[in-house]
Amino acid sequence: MERGRFIYYREKEIYFIDYSNIMQEVEFLEAIKSTNVFREKVKASGKIDLLMLVDVTNSYVFGGVFAEIKKSAKSTQSITKKTAVVGVSGAKKTFLDIVNVFTSLNVKPFNNIEEAKDWLVK
């Protein structure tokens, strides 16, 4: 499954990262690794003002995963204009708060993908 790709919404390009339905740490780390390769290609292309949407619905964030997500978020911080995330509740909300502190990305949580896309393209 392709976890990182561009989608289009209201004629705007959004970098969509699909970390949904991941229950195993090894699988999550592999997903992060594959999206990091895509992130590097995006950075190398010279894109700026990236709109990013991350879906973590029905996924579990484990210890090693947390550190890797923070690193990944920082890697595209300089070219990212806005970041939205869906699927955040409970402990994942605390995780999001920590990511925001460490990256200064100010990632915004949303209840569903449509709300997130609307906010991104405003």
Biopython code that builds the backbone (N, CA, C, O; Angstrom):
import numpy as np
from Bio.PDB.StructureBuilder import StructureBuilder

atoms = [
    (1, "MET", "N", (0.840, -1.186, 0.000)),
    (1, "MET", "CA", (0.000, 0.000, 0.000)),
    (1, "MET", "C", (0.882, 1.245, 0.000)),
    (1, "MET", "O", (1.857, 1.338, 0.745)),
    (2, "GLU", "N", (0.521, 2.176, -0.836)),
    (2, "GLU", "CA", (1.249, 3.443, -0.919)),
    (2, "GLU", "C", (0.768, 4.358, 0.206)),
    (2, "GLU", "O", (-0.386, 4.787, 0.213)),
    (3, "ARG", "N", (1.651, 4.652, 1.147)),
    (3, "ARG", "CA", (1.266, 5.420, 2.336)),
    (3, "ARG", "C", (1.423, 6.928, 2.152)),
    (3, "ARG", "O", (0.782, 7.697, 2.869)),
    (4, "GLY", "N", (2.242, 7.364, 1.228)),
    (4, "GLY", "CA", (2.440, 8.789, 0.980)),
    (4, "GLY", "C", (2.188, 9.097, -0.485)),
    (4, "GLY", "O", (2.780, 8.480, -1.370)),
    (5, "ARG", "N", (1.299, 10.065, -0.737)),
    (5, "ARG", "CA", (0.980, 10.412, -2.127)),
    (5, "ARG", "C", (0.309, 11.785, -2.159)),
    (5, "ARG", "O", (-0.122, 12.306, -1.130)),
    (6, "PHE", "N", (0.233, 12.347, -3.332)),
    (6, "PHE", "CA", (-0.487, 13.600, -3.499)),
    (6, "PHE", "C", (-1.935, 13.311, -3.875)),
    (6, "PHE", "O", (-2.228, 12.421, -4.673)),
    (7, "ILE", "N", (-2.824, 14.085, -3.280)),
    (7, "ILE", "CA", (-4.232, 14.064, -3.656)),
    (7, "ILE", "C", (-4.599, 15.500, -4.033)),
    (7, "ILE", "O", (-3.875, 16.440, -3.706)),
    (8, "TYR", "N", (-5.707, 15.654, -4.710)),
    (8, "TYR", "CA", (-6.126, 16.989, -5.142)),
    (8, "TYR", "C", (-7.523, 17.277, -4.607)),
    (8, "TYR", "O", (-8.418, 16.433, -4.655)),
    (9, "TYR", "N", (-7.682, 18.490, -4.100)),
    (9, "TYR", "CA", (-8.948, 18.910, -3.520)),
    (9, "TYR", "C", (-9.124, 20.391, -3.828)),
    (9, "TYR", "O", (-8.281, 21.216, -3.474)),
    (10, "ARG", "N", (-10.224, 20.714, -4.487)),
    (10, "ARG", "CA", (-10.497, 22.104, -4.890)),
    (10, "ARG", "C", (-9.301, 22.726, -5.606)),
    (10, "ARG", "O", (-8.896, 23.855, -5.330)),
    (11, "GLU", "N", (-8.765, 21.959, -6.516)),
    (11, "GLU", "CA", (-7.650, 22.384, -7.364)),
    (11, "GLU", "C", (-6.364, 22.668, -6.595)),
    (11, "GLU", "O", (-5.477, 23.355, -7.100)),
    (12, "LYS", "N", (-6.260, 22.150, -5.394)),
    (12, "LYS", "CA", (-5.040, 22.303, -4.586)),
    (12, "LYS", "C", (-4.413, 20.929, -4.376)),
    (12, "LYS", "O", (-5.106, 19.918, -4.260)),
    (13, "GLU", "N", (-3.105, 20.921, -4.329)),
    (13, "GLU", "CA", (-2.359, 19.689, -4.105)),
    (13, "GLU", "C", (-2.120, 19.510, -2.601)),
    (13, "GLU", "O", (-1.641, 20.419, -1.923)),
    (14, "ILE", "N", (-2.459, 18.333, -2.104)),
    (14, "ILE", "CA", (-2.277, 18.002, -0.691)),
    (14, "ILE", "C", (-1.433, 16.740, -0.605)),
    (14, "ILE", "O", (-1.716, 15.742, -1.267)),
    (15, "TYR", "N", (-0.394, 16.797, 0.221)),
    (15, "TYR", "CA", (0.419, 15.610, 0.469)),
    (15, "TYR", "C", (-0.296, 14.803, 1.542)),
    (15, "TYR", "O", (-0.387, 15.229, 2.693)),
    (16, "PHE", "N", (-0.802, 13.636, 1.159)),
    (16, "PHE", "CA", (-1.582, 12.776, 2.050)),
    (16, "PHE", "C", (-0.711, 11.635, 2.558)),
    (16, "PHE", "O", (-0.132, 10.878, 1.779)),
    (17, "ILE", "N", (-0.630, 11.527, 3.884)),
    (17, "ILE", "CA", (0.112, 10.439, 4.519)),
    (17, "ILE", "C", (-0.903, 9.554, 5.223)),
    (17, "ILE", "O", (-1.597, 9.992, 6.140)),
    (18, "ASP", "N", (-0.981, 8.310, 4.786)),
    (18, "ASP", "CA", (-1.973, 7.377, 5.307)),
    (18, "ASP", "C", (-1.325, 6.390, 6.277)),
    (18, "ASP", "O", (-0.754, 5.378, 5.871)),
    (19, "TYR", "N", (-1.427, 6.709, 7.560)),
    (19, "TYR", "CA", (-0.956, 5.812, 8.614)),
    (19, "TYR", "C", (-2.146, 5.147, 9.300)),
    (19, "TYR", "O", (-2.037, 4.738, 10.456)),
    (20, "SER", "N", (-3.257, 5.033, 8.622)),
    (20, "SER", "CA", (-4.457, 4.459, 9.233)),
    (20, "SER", "C", (-4.357, 2.938, 9.326)),
    (20, "SER", "O", (-3.682, 2.286, 8.529)),
    (21, "ASN", "N", (-5.052, 2.399, 10.324)),
    (21, "ASN", "CA", (-5.191, 0.949, 10.512)),
    (21, "ASN", "C", (-3.871, 0.212, 10.674)),
    (21, "ASN", "O", (-3.717, -0.898, 10.163)),
    (22, "ILE", "N", (-2.931, 0.805, 11.368)),
    (22, "ILE", "CA", (-1.649, 0.144, 11.645)),
    (22, "ILE", "C", (-1.645, -0.266, 13.111)),
    (22, "ILE", "O", (-1.753, 0.574, 14.004)),
    (23, "MET", "N", (-1.520, -1.565, 13.344)),
    (23, "MET", "CA", (-1.602, -2.097, 14.703)),
    (23, "MET", "C", (-0.268, -2.613, 15.242)),
    (23, "MET", "O", (-0.140, -2.857, 16.442)),
    (24, "GLN", "N", (0.720, -2.780, 14.373)),
    (24, "GLN", "CA", (2.005, -3.351, 14.775)),
    (24, "GLN", "C", (3.113, -2.314, 14.632)),
    (24, "GLN", "O", (3.142, -1.559, 13.661)),
    (25, "GLU", "N", (4.019, -2.281, 15.597)),
    (25, "GLU", "CA", (5.114, -1.313, 15.567)),
    (25, "GLU", "C", (5.976, -1.473, 14.318)),
    (25, "GLU", "O", (6.338, -0.481, 13.686)),
    (26, "VAL", "N", (6.306, -2.708, 13.960)),
    (26, "VAL", "CA", (7.158, -2.953, 12.788)),
    (26, "VAL", "C", (6.488, -2.415, 11.525)),
    (26, "VAL", "O", (7.141, -1.791, 10.689)),
    (27, "GLU", "N", (5.204, -2.655, 11.392)),
    (27, "GLU", "CA", (4.472, -2.160, 10.220)),
    (27, "GLU", "C", (4.461, -0.629, 10.192)),
    (27, "GLU", "O", (4.603, -0.023, 9.130)),
    (28, "PHE", "N", (4.291, -0.010, 11.366)),
    (28, "PHE", "CA", (4.269, 1.454, 11.441)),
    (28, "PHE", "C", (5.631, 2.020, 11.048)),
    (28, "PHE", "O", (5.708, 2.995, 10.302)),
    (29, "LEU", "N", (6.698, 1.412, 11.548)),
    (29, "LEU", "CA", (8.045, 1.894, 11.213)),
    (29, "LEU", "C", (8.328, 1.750, 9.722)),
    (29, "LEU", "O", (8.978, 2.613, 9.132)),
    (30, "GLU", "N", (7.851, 0.672, 9.108)),
    (30, "GLU", "CA", (8.011, 0.497, 7.659)),
    (30, "GLU", "C", (7.221, 1.562, 6.891)),
    (30, "GLU", "O", (7.693, 2.086, 5.883)),
    (31, "ALA", "N", (6.029, 1.873, 7.371)),
    (31, "ALA", "CA", (5.218, 2.910, 6.725)),
    (31, "ALA", "C", (5.918, 4.263, 6.802)),
    (31, "ALA", "O", (5.934, 5.015, 5.827)),
    (32, "ILE", "N", (6.491, 4.567, 7.950)),
    (32, "ILE", "CA", (7.222, 5.832, 8.108)),
    (32, "ILE", "C", (8.420, 5.864, 7.170)),
    (32, "ILE", "O", (8.695, 6.882, 6.534)),
    (33, "LYS", "N", (9.122, 4.755, 7.088)),
    (33, "LYS", "CA", (10.294, 4.677, 6.202)),
    (33, "LYS", "C", (9.882, 4.950, 4.748)),
    (33, "LYS", "O", (10.559, 5.696, 4.040)),
    (34, "SER", "N", (8.786, 4.353, 4.311)),
    (34, "SER", "CA", (8.358, 4.556, 2.919)),
    (34, "SER", "C", (7.906, 5.995, 2.679)),
    (34, "SER", "O", (8.164, 6.551, 1.612)),
    (35, "THR", "N", (7.237, 6.603, 3.654)),
    (35, "THR", "CA", (6.823, 7.995, 3.460)),
    (35, "THR", "C", (8.013, 8.939, 3.540)),
    (35, "THR", "O", (7.994, 10.008, 2.929)),
    (36, "ASN", "N", (9.044, 8.563, 4.283)),
    (36, "ASN", "CA", (10.249, 9.397, 4.331)),
    (36, "ASN", "C", (10.932, 9.463, 2.972)),
    (36, "ASN", "O", (11.446, 10.512, 2.585)),
    (37, "VAL", "N", (10.940, 8.348, 2.245)),
    (37, "VAL", "CA", (11.509, 8.335, 0.894)),
    (37, "VAL", "C", (10.728, 9.317, 0.019)),
    (37, "VAL", "O", (11.317, 10.097, -0.729)),
    (38, "PHE", "N", (9.409, 9.273, 0.119)),
    (38, "PHE", "CA", (8.575, 10.186, -0.657)),
    (38, "PHE", "C", (8.807, 11.630, -0.227)),
    (38, "PHE", "O", (8.873, 12.523, -1.072)),
    (39, "ARG", "N", (8.932, 11.869, 1.078)),
    (39, "ARG", "CA", (9.191, 13.227, 1.583)),
    (39, "ARG", "C", (10.482, 13.788, 0.997)),
    (39, "ARG", "O", (10.537, 14.956, 0.614)),
    (40, "GLU", "N", (11.507, 12.965, 0.927)),
    (40, "GLU", "CA", (12.786, 13.418, 0.369)),
    (40, "GLU", "C", (12.644, 13.785, -1.103)),
    (40, "GLU", "O", (13.246, 14.759, -1.556)),
    (41, "LYS", "N", (11.863, 13.026, -1.847)),
    (41, "LYS", "CA", (11.611, 13.359, -3.255)),
    (41, "LYS", "C", (10.868, 14.695, -3.360)),
    (41, "LYS", "O", (11.166, 15.513, -4.229)),
    (42, "VAL", "N", (9.909, 14.901, -2.474)),
    (42, "VAL", "CA", (9.154, 16.155, -2.467)),
    (42, "VAL", "C", (10.091, 17.320, -2.174)),
    (42, "VAL", "O", (10.039, 18.344, -2.856)),
    (43, "LYS", "N", (10.943, 17.171, -1.170)),
    (43, "LYS", "CA", (11.896, 18.235, -0.835)),
    (43, "LYS", "C", (12.831, 18.514, -2.001)),
    (43, "LYS", "O", (13.105, 19.672, -2.319)),
    (44, "ALA", "N", (13.322, 17.456, -2.639)),
    (44, "ALA", "CA", (14.258, 17.611, -3.755)),
    (44, "ALA", "C", (13.606, 18.283, -4.964)),
    (44, "ALA", "O", (14.293, 18.900, -5.778)),
    (45, "SER", "N", (12.295, 18.166, -5.079)),
    (45, "SER", "CA", (11.594, 18.761, -6.222)),
    (45, "SER", "C", (11.486, 20.282, -6.108)),
    (45, "SER", "O", (11.136, 20.960, -7.074)),
    (46, "GLY", "N", (11.789, 20.812, -4.926)),
    (46, "GLY", "CA", (11.731, 22.253, -4.733)),
    (46, "GLY", "C", (10.377, 22.781, -4.294)),
    (46, "GLY", "O", (10.168, 23.993, -4.243)),
    (47, "LYS", "N", (9.465, 21.888, -3.980)),
    (47, "LYS", "CA", (8.140, 22.331, -3.534)),
    (47, "LYS", "C", (8.247, 23.118, -2.232)),
    (47, "LYS", "O", (9.064, 22.816, -1.362)),
    (48, "ILE", "N", (7.399, 24.134, -2.127)),
    (48, "ILE", "CA", (7.286, 24.901, -0.881)),
    (48, "ILE", "C", (5.802, 25.086, -0.581)),
    (48, "ILE", "O", (4.955, 24.798, -1.426)),
    (49, "ASP", "N", (5.493, 25.554, 0.594)),
    (49, "ASP", "CA", (4.106, 25.774, 1.005)),
    (49, "ASP", "C", (3.260, 24.504, 0.892)),
    (49, "ASP", "O", (2.123, 24.534, 0.421)),
    (50, "LEU", "N", (3.838, 23.400, 1.332)),
    (50, "LEU", "CA", (3.187, 22.095, 1.283)),
    (50, "LEU", "C", (1.977, 22.057, 2.213)),
    (50, "LEU", "O", (2.048, 22.496, 3.361)),
    (51, "LEU", "N", (0.881, 21.532, 1.708)),
    (51, "LEU", "CA", (-0.307, 21.262, 2.518)),
    (51, "LEU", "C", (-0.268, 19.775, 2.835)),
    (51, "LEU", "O", (-0.244, 18.949, 1.922)),
    (52, "MET", "N", (-0.260, 19.423, 4.117)),
    (52, "MET", "CA", (-0.073, 18.031, 4.509)),
    (52, "MET", "C", (-1.263, 17.540, 5.328)),
    (52, "MET", "O", (-1.743, 18.225, 6.231)),
    (53, "LEU", "N", (-1.726, 16.338, 4.993)),
    (53, "LEU", "CA", (-2.825, 15.693, 5.699)),
    (53, "LEU", "C", (-2.366, 14.307, 6.131)),
    (53, "LEU", "O", (-1.938, 13.500, 5.307)),
    (54, "VAL", "N", (-2.460, 14.037, 7.440)),
    (54, "VAL", "CA", (-2.028, 12.759, 7.999)),
    (54, "VAL", "C", (-3.236, 12.065, 8.621)),
    (54, "VAL", "O", (-3.965, 12.659, 9.416)),
    (55, "ASP", "N", (-3.441, 10.798, 8.249)),
    (55, "ASP", "CA", (-4.544, 10.010, 8.802)),
    (55, "ASP", "C", (-3.977, 8.910, 9.698)),
    (55, "ASP", "O", (-3.263, 8.025, 9.227)),
    (56, "VAL", "N", (-4.298, 8.970, 10.994)),
    (56, "VAL", "CA", (-3.852, 7.944, 11.949)),
    (56, "VAL", "C", (-5.051, 7.203, 12.553)),
    (56, "VAL", "O", (-4.961, 6.652, 13.650)),
    (57, "THR", "N", (-6.165, 7.196, 11.832)),
    (57, "THR", "CA", (-7.379, 6.541, 12.299)),
    (57, "THR", "C", (-7.129, 5.052, 12.537)),
    (57, "THR", "O", (-6.541, 4.371, 11.697)),
    (58, "ASN", "N", (-7.578, 4.556, 13.680)),
    (58, "ASN", "CA", (-7.462, 3.135, 14.048)),
    (58, "ASN", "C", (-6.029, 2.628, 14.083)),
    (58, "ASN", "O", (-5.781, 1.456, 13.802)),
    (59, "SER", "N", (-5.095, 3.483, 14.420)),
    (59, "SER", "CA", (-3.687, 3.080, 14.529)),
    (59, "SER", "C", (-3.202, 3.284, 15.952)),
    (59, "SER", "O", (-3.748, 4.089, 16.706)),
    (60, "TYR", "N", (-2.168, 2.539, 16.301)),
    (60, "TYR", "CA", (-1.552, 2.658, 17.614)),
    (60, "TYR", "C", (-0.148, 3.204, 17.460)),
    (60, "TYR", "O", (0.616, 2.745, 16.611)),
    (61, "VAL", "N", (0.190, 4.183, 18.281)),
    (61, "VAL", "CA", (1.519, 4.784, 18.250)),
    (61, "VAL", "C", (2.337, 4.158, 19.370)),
    (61, "VAL", "O", (1.977, 4.255, 20.543)),
    (62, "PHE", "N", (3.438, 3.518, 19.002)),
    (62, "PHE", "CA", (4.314, 2.831, 19.944)),
    (62, "PHE", "C", (5.542, 3.686, 20.215)),
    (62, "PHE", "O", (5.769, 4.683, 19.530)),
    (63, "GLY", "N", (6.337, 3.301, 21.211)),
    (63, "GLY", "CA", (7.514, 4.064, 21.621)),
    (63, "GLY", "C", (8.449, 4.465, 20.494)),
    (63, "GLY", "O", (8.733, 5.651, 20.324)),
    (64, "GLY", "N", (8.934, 3.502, 19.722)),
    (64, "GLY", "CA", (9.851, 3.794, 18.626)),
    (64, "GLY", "C", (9.198, 4.581, 17.507)),
    (64, "GLY", "O", (9.857, 5.359, 16.817)),
    (65, "VAL", "N", (7.924, 4.382, 17.334)),
    (65, "VAL", "CA", (7.169, 5.084, 16.299)),
    (65, "VAL", "C", (7.108, 6.577, 16.609)),
    (65, "VAL", "O", (7.256, 7.414, 15.718)),
    (66, "PHE", "N", (6.891, 6.895, 17.867)),
    (66, "PHE", "CA", (6.791, 8.288, 18.301)),
    (66, "PHE", "C", (8.027, 9.080, 17.880)),
    (66, "PHE", "O", (7.907, 10.162, 17.305)),
    (67, "ALA", "N", (9.204, 8.548, 18.165)),
    (67, "ALA", "CA", (10.458, 9.233, 17.820)),
    (67, "ALA", "C", (10.599, 9.403, 16.309)),
    (67, "ALA", "O", (11.042, 10.453, 15.843)),
    (68, "GLU", "N", (10.232, 8.394, 15.551)),
    (68, "GLU", "CA", (10.357, 8.463, 14.092)),
    (68, "GLU", "C", (9.374, 9.464, 13.486)),
    (68, "GLU", "O", (9.711, 10.157, 12.525)),
    (69, "ILE", "N", (8.182, 9.543, 14.030)),
    (69, "ILE", "CA", (7.217, 10.517, 13.520)),
    (69, "ILE", "C", (7.706, 11.938, 13.777)),
    (69, "ILE", "O", (7.566, 12.809, 12.919)),
    (70, "LYS", "N", (8.273, 12.172, 14.941)),
    (70, "LYS", "CA", (8.819, 13.509, 15.230)),
    (70, "LYS", "C", (9.914, 13.859, 14.230)),
    (70, "LYS", "O", (9.950, 14.979, 13.720)),
    (71, "LYS", "N", (10.808, 12.912, 13.945)),
    (71, "LYS", "CA", (11.887, 13.170, 12.972)),
    (71, "LYS", "C", (11.314, 13.443, 11.587)),
    (71, "LYS", "O", (11.762, 14.358, 10.896)),
    (72, "SER", "N", (10.339, 12.660, 11.184)),
    (72, "SER", "CA", (9.732, 12.842, 9.862)),
    (72, "SER", "C", (9.071, 14.208, 9.742)),
    (72, "SER", "O", (9.214, 14.894, 8.731)),
    (73, "ALA", "N", (8.350, 14.590, 10.782)),
    (73, "ALA", "CA", (7.678, 15.895, 10.758)),
    (73, "ALA", "C", (8.693, 17.020, 10.631)),
    (73, "ALA", "O", (8.472, 17.979, 9.892)),
    (74, "LYS", "N", (9.788, 16.908, 11.338)),
    (74, "LYS", "CA", (10.823, 17.946, 11.276)),
    (74, "LYS", "C", (11.479, 18.010, 9.900)),
    (74, "LYS", "O", (11.913, 19.079, 9.470)),
    (75, "SER", "N", (11.555, 16.875, 9.206)),
    (75, "SER", "CA", (12.266, 16.838, 7.926)),
    (75, "SER", "C", (11.611, 17.701, 6.855)),
    (75, "SER", "O", (12.299, 18.195, 5.962)),
    (76, "THR", "N", (10.305, 17.891, 6.925)),
    (76, "THR", "CA", (9.621, 18.726, 5.930)),
    (76, "THR", "C", (9.071, 20.016, 6.530)),
    (76, "THR", "O", (8.314, 20.735, 5.879)),
    (77, "GLN", "N", (9.444, 20.300, 7.745)),
    (77, "GLN", "CA", (8.932, 21.490, 8.428)),
    (77, "GLN", "C", (9.188, 22.770, 7.636)),
    (77, "GLN", "O", (8.318, 23.639, 7.569)),
    (78, "SER", "N", (10.358, 22.892, 7.045)),
    (78, "SER", "CA", (10.727, 24.132, 6.353)),
    (78, "SER", "C", (9.928, 24.372, 5.065)),
    (78, "SER", "O", (9.865, 25.503, 4.583)),
    (79, "ILE", "N", (9.323, 23.330, 4.511)),
    (79, "ILE", "CA", (8.557, 23.497, 3.274)),
    (79, "ILE", "C", (7.050, 23.319, 3.482)),
    (79, "ILE", "O", (6.281, 23.359, 2.522)),
    (80, "THR", "N", (6.631, 23.122, 4.730)),
    (80, "THR", "CA", (5.224, 22.863, 5.021)),
    (80, "THR", "C", (4.506, 24.133, 5.459)),
    (80, "THR", "O", (4.944, 24.829, 6.375)),
    (81, "LYS", "N", (3.401, 24.418, 4.790)),
    (81, "LYS", "CA", (2.591, 25.588, 5.122)),
    (81, "LYS", "C", (1.572, 25.259, 6.217)),
    (81, "LYS", "O", (1.450, 25.989, 7.201)),
    (82, "LYS", "N", (0.840, 24.147, 6.035)),
    (82, "LYS", "CA", (-0.190, 23.736, 6.989)),
    (82, "LYS", "C", (-0.208, 22.215, 7.089)),
    (82, "LYS", "O", (0.025, 21.510, 6.106)),
    (83, "THR", "N", (-0.492, 21.718, 8.303)),
    (83, "THR", "CA", (-0.619, 20.278, 8.508)),
    (83, "THR", "C", (-1.885, 19.991, 9.303)),
    (83, "THR", "O", (-2.139, 20.603, 10.340)),
    (84, "ALA", "N", (-2.672, 19.047, 8.796)),
    (84, "ALA", "CA", (-3.883, 18.594, 9.473)),
    (84, "ALA", "C", (-3.758, 17.100, 9.741)),
    (84, "ALA", "O", (-3.090, 16.377, 9.001)),
    (85, "VAL", "N", (-4.408, 16.649, 10.810)),
    (85, "VAL", "CA", (-4.385, 15.228, 11.143)),
    (85, "VAL", "C", (-5.794, 14.784, 11.525)),
    (85, "VAL", "O", (-6.537, 15.521, 12.172)),
    (86, "VAL", "N", (-6.147, 13.572, 11.114)),
    (86, "VAL", "CA", (-7.427, 12.975, 11.506)),
    (86, "VAL", "C", (-7.162, 11.662, 12.227)),
    (86, "VAL", "O", (-6.130, 11.021, 12.028)),
    (87, "GLY", "N", (-8.117, 11.274, 13.068)),
    (87, "GLY", "CA", (-7.983, 10.025, 13.815)),
    (87, "GLY", "C", (-7.294, 10.187, 15.149)),
    (87, "GLY", "O", (-6.790, 9.214, 15.710)),
    (88, "VAL", "N", (-7.265, 11.407, 15.666)),
    (88, "VAL", "CA", (-6.569, 11.687, 16.924)),
    (88, "VAL", "C", (-7.592, 11.786, 18.054)),
    (88, "VAL", "O", (-8.483, 12.635, 18.037)),
    (89, "SER", "N", (-7.441, 10.901, 19.031)),
    (89, "SER", "CA", (-8.272, 10.961, 20.236)),
    (89, "SER", "C", (-7.514, 10.279, 21.365)),
    (89, "SER", "O", (-6.558, 9.542, 21.122)),
    (90, "GLY", "N", (-7.934, 10.522, 22.576)),
    (90, "GLY", "CA", (-7.320, 9.878, 23.730)),
    (90, "GLY", "C", (-5.830, 10.136, 23.825)),
    (90, "GLY", "O", (-5.379, 11.281, 23.793)),
    (91, "ALA", "N", (-5.067, 9.049, 23.943)),
    (91, "ALA", "CA", (-3.609, 9.151, 24.093)),
    (91, "ALA", "C", (-2.959, 9.779, 22.867)),
    (91, "ALA", "O", (-1.925, 10.438, 22.986)),
    (92, "LYS", "N", (-3.547, 9.586, 21.698)),
    (92, "LYS", "CA", (-2.974, 10.189, 20.490)),
    (92, "LYS", "C", (-3.053, 11.714, 20.537)),
    (92, "LYS", "O", (-2.232, 12.394, 19.922)),
    (93, "LYS", "N", (-4.022, 12.249, 21.255)),
    (93, "LYS", "CA", (-4.120, 13.710, 21.414)),
    (93, "LYS", "C", (-2.918, 14.224, 22.198)),
    (93, "LYS", "O", (-2.350, 15.261, 21.855)),
    (94, "THR", "N", (-2.529, 13.507, 23.241)),
    (94, "THR", "CA", (-1.332, 13.872, 24.013)),
    (94, "THR", "C", (-0.102, 13.788, 23.124)),
    (94, "THR", "O", (0.764, 14.661, 23.171)),
    (95, "PHE", "N", (-0.026, 12.740, 22.316)),
    (95, "PHE", "CA", (1.075, 12.568, 21.375)),
    (95, "PHE", "C", (1.143, 13.759, 20.419)),
    (95, "PHE", "O", (2.226, 14.284, 20.162)),
    (96, "LEU", "N", (-0.003, 14.185, 19.894)),
    (96, "LEU", "CA", (-0.042, 15.326, 18.977)),
    (96, "LEU", "C", (0.450, 16.592, 19.667)),
    (96, "LEU", "O", (1.198, 17.369, 19.074)),
    (97, "ASP", "N", (0.042, 16.803, 20.900)),
    (97, "ASP", "CA", (0.507, 17.973, 21.653)),
    (97, "ASP", "C", (2.027, 17.976, 21.778)),
    (97, "ASP", "O", (2.662, 19.023, 21.653)),
    (98, "ILE", "N", (2.605, 16.808, 22.023)),
    (98, "ILE", "CA", (4.064, 16.697, 22.152)),
    (98, "ILE", "C", (4.740, 16.961, 20.812)),
    (98, "ILE", "O", (5.745, 17.670, 20.755)),
    (99, "VAL", "N", (4.202, 16.401, 19.738)),
    (99, "VAL", "CA", (4.765, 16.647, 18.401)),
    (99, "VAL", "C", (4.732, 18.141, 18.094)),
    (99, "VAL", "O", (5.702, 18.683, 17.564)),
    (100, "ASN", "N", (3.643, 18.803, 18.415)),
    (100, "ASN", "CA", (3.546, 20.247, 18.165)),
    (100, "ASN", "C", (4.601, 21.024, 18.932)),
    (100, "ASN", "O", (5.165, 21.983, 18.405)),
    (101, "VAL", "N", (4.874, 20.629, 20.160)),
    (101, "VAL", "CA", (5.901, 21.307, 20.961)),
    (101, "VAL", "C", (7.280, 21.107, 20.348)),
    (101, "VAL", "O", (8.055, 22.057, 20.239)),
    (102, "PHE", "N", (7.595, 19.871, 19.945)),
    (102, "PHE", "CA", (8.931, 19.566, 19.441)),
    (102, "PHE", "C", (9.187, 20.055, 18.023)),
    (102, "PHE", "O", (10.338, 20.286, 17.653)),
    (103, "THR", "N", (8.148, 20.215, 17.228)),
    (103, "THR", "CA", (8.354, 20.586, 15.825)),
    (103, "THR", "C", (7.925, 22.006, 15.495)),
    (103, "THR", "O", (8.328, 22.532, 14.457)),
    (104, "SER", "N", (7.141, 22.633, 16.316)),
    (104, "SER", "CA", (6.570, 23.956, 16.043)),
    (104, "SER", "C", (5.720, 23.956, 14.777)),
    (104, "SER", "O", (5.547, 25.002, 14.151)),
    (105, "LEU", "N", (5.188, 22.798, 14.392)),
    (105, "LEU", "CA", (4.366, 22.708, 13.187)),
    (105, "LEU", "C", (2.936, 23.178, 13.403)),
    (105, "LEU", "O", (2.264, 23.570, 12.449)),
    (106, "ASN", "N", (2.466, 23.146, 14.629)),
    (106, "ASN", "CA", (1.090, 23.508, 14.937)),
    (106, "ASN", "C", (0.107, 22.684, 14.108)),
    (106, "ASN", "O", (-0.742, 23.227, 13.402)),
    (107, "VAL", "N", (0.239, 21.370, 14.210)),
    (107, "VAL", "CA", (-0.644, 20.434, 13.518)),
    (107, "VAL", "C", (-2.046, 20.547, 14.117)),
    (107, "VAL", "O", (-2.216, 20.529, 15.336)),
    (108, "LYS", "N", (-3.044, 20.662, 13.244)),
    (108, "LYS", "CA", (-4.432, 20.817, 13.688)),
    (108, "LYS", "C", (-5.186, 19.493, 13.563)),
    (108, "LYS", "O", (-5.169, 18.870, 12.501)),
    (109, "PRO", "N", (-5.847, 19.057, 14.640)),
    (109, "PRO", "CA", (-6.643, 17.825, 14.566)),
    (109, "PRO", "C", (-8.051, 18.095, 14.021)),
    (109, "PRO", "O", (-8.634, 19.150, 14.272)),
    (110, "PHE", "N", (-8.578, 17.131, 13.279)),
    (110, "PHE", "CA", (-9.928, 17.224, 12.731)),
    (110, "PHE", "C", (-10.647, 15.898, 12.906)),
    (110, "PHE", "O", (-10.018, 14.851, 13.061)),
    (111, "ASN", "N", (-11.980, 15.957, 12.879)),
    (111, "ASN", "CA", (-12.797, 14.758, 13.066)),
    (111, "ASN", "C", (-12.825, 13.857, 11.845)),
    (111, "ASN", "O", (-12.985, 12.642, 11.966)),
    (112, "ASN", "N", (-12.669, 14.453, 10.663)),
    (112, "ASN", "CA", (-12.704, 13.639, 9.443)),
    (112, "ASN", "C", (-11.863, 14.291, 8.345)),
    (112, "ASN", "O", (-11.445, 15.444, 8.453)),
    (113, "ILE", "N", (-11.635, 13.530, 7.308)),
    (113, "ILE", "CA", (-10.755, 13.967, 6.220)),
    (113, "ILE", "C", (-11.330, 15.172, 5.480)),
    (113, "ILE", "O", (-10.583, 16.070, 5.092)),
    (114, "GLU", "N", (-12.639, 15.204, 5.279)),
    (114, "GLU", "CA", (-13.241, 16.332, 4.556)),
    (114, "GLU", "C", (-13.032, 17.652, 5.294)),
    (114, "GLU", "O", (-12.678, 18.656, 4.675)),
    (115, "GLU", "N", (-13.246, 17.660, 6.607)),
    (115, "GLU", "CA", (-13.011, 18.880, 7.394)),
    (115, "GLU", "C", (-11.553, 19.311, 7.293)),
    (115, "GLU", "O", (-11.253, 20.497, 7.156)),
    (116, "ALA", "N", (-10.662, 18.346, 7.360)),
    (116, "ALA", "CA", (-9.230, 18.643, 7.288)),
    (116, "ALA", "C", (-8.865, 19.236, 5.931)),
    (116, "ALA", "O", (-8.124, 20.217, 5.861)),
    (117, "LYS", "N", (-9.377, 18.649, 4.860)),
    (117, "LYS", "CA", (-9.084, 19.170, 3.523)),
    (117, "LYS", "C", (-9.636, 20.580, 3.344)),
    (117, "LYS", "O", (-8.978, 21.437, 2.755)),
    (118, "ASP", "N", (-10.843, 20.819, 3.851)),
    (118, "ASP", "CA", (-11.424, 22.166, 3.763)),
    (118, "ASP", "C", (-10.511, 23.188, 4.431)),
    (118, "ASP", "O", (-10.246, 24.249, 3.864)),
    (119, "TRP", "N", (-10.030, 22.875, 5.632)),
    (119, "TRP", "CA", (-9.151, 23.794, 6.366)),
    (119, "TRP", "C", (-7.830, 23.999, 5.620)),
    (119, "TRP", "O", (-7.326, 25.119, 5.547)),
    (120, "LEU", "N", (-7.280, 22.936, 5.076)),
    (120, "LEU", "CA", (-5.991, 23.045, 4.387)),
    (120, "LEU", "C", (-6.048, 23.981, 3.189)),
    (120, "LEU", "O", (-5.115, 24.752, 2.963)),
    (121, "VAL", "N", (-7.116, 23.925, 2.429)),
    (121, "VAL", "CA", (-7.169, 24.709, 1.190)),
    (121, "VAL", "C", (-7.720, 26.121, 1.382)),
    (121, "VAL", "O", (-7.791, 26.879, 0.414)),
    (122, "LYS", "N", (-8.111, 26.495, 2.598)),
    (122, "LYS", "CA", (-8.594, 27.865, 2.869)),
    (122, "LYS", "C", (-7.492, 28.862, 2.661)),
    (122, "LYS", "O", (-7.703, 30.062, 2.838)),
]
sb = StructureBuilder()
sb.init_structure("model")
sb.init_model(0)
sb.init_chain("A")
sb.init_seg("    ")
for serial, (resi, resn, name, xyz) in enumerate(atoms, 1):
    if name == "N":
        sb.init_residue(resn, " ", resi, " ")
    sb.init_atom(name, np.array(xyz, "f"), 0.0, 1.0, " ", f" {name:<3s}", serial, name[0])
structure = sb.get_structure()
